[in-house]
Amino acid sequence: MLTAAWDDIGATDRAASAAQTVLGRLGDPAEIAAAIAFLVSDDASFVTGAALVVDGGWSVYKTSS
């Protein structure tokens, strides 16, 4: 996620991290907020016991641990 933690990280390292995601980019905090908003909304009223991974595919595509 593109938070303040990335402020001192150079463009090369950002690009390398982004390349380790299926989507090829780093996420925006608003995307996490949207997932949370869905889960607390009536639209998710029948969702139970599910893991919602919001990581742009990093967990299935990453090349490092």
C-alpha positions in Angstrom: 0.0 0.0 0.0 1.2 3.4 -0.9 1.4 4.9 2.6 3.9 7.3 4.2 6.1 4.3 4.8 7.1 4.5 1.1 8.0 8.2 1.3 11.8 7.5 1.6 11.8 4.5 -0.9 13.2 5.3 -4.3 11.4 4.7 -7.6 13.5 1.7 -8.5 12.6 -0.1 -5.3 8.9 0.9 -5.6 8.9 -0.5 -9.1 10.5 -3.7 -8.0 7.9 -4.2 -5.3 5.0 -3.4 -7.7 6.4 -5.9 -10.2 5.8 -8.6 -7.5 2.1 -8.2 -7.7 -0.4 -9.6 -10.3 -1.7 -6.1 -11.0 1.8 -4.7 -11.4 1.3 -1.8 -9.1 1.2 -0.8 -5.5 -2.2 -0.3 -3.8 -3.9 2.8 -2.7 -5.2 3.0 0.9 -8.6 3.9 -0.6 -8.7 0.4 -2.0 -8.4 -1.1 1.5 -11.1 1.3 2.7 -13.4 0.2 -0.1 -13.0 -3.4 1.0 -13.7 -2.5 4.6 -16.7 -0.4 3.6 -18.1 -3.4 1.7 -17.7 -5.7 4.7 -19.5 -3.4 7.0 -22.3 -2.7 4.6 -25.6 -4.4 4.1 -24.2 -5.8 0.8 -22.0 -8.1 2.9 -24.8 -9.1 5.3 -24.6 -12.8 4.2 -20.8 -13.0 4.2 -19.5 -15.2 7.0 -16.1 -16.9 7.6 -14.4 -15.6 4.5 -10.9 -14.2 4.1 -10.9 -11.2 1.8 -7.3 -10.7 0.5 -6.8 -7.2 -0.8 -3.2 -7.2 -1.9 -3.2 -6.9 -5.7 -2.2 -10.5 -6.1 1.1 -10.1 -4.1 0.4 -13.1 -1.9 0.1 -15.4 -5.0 2.7 -13.9 -7.2 5.5 -12.7 -5.0 9.1 -14.0 -5.5 10.3 -13.4 -2.0 9.1 -14.3 1.4 
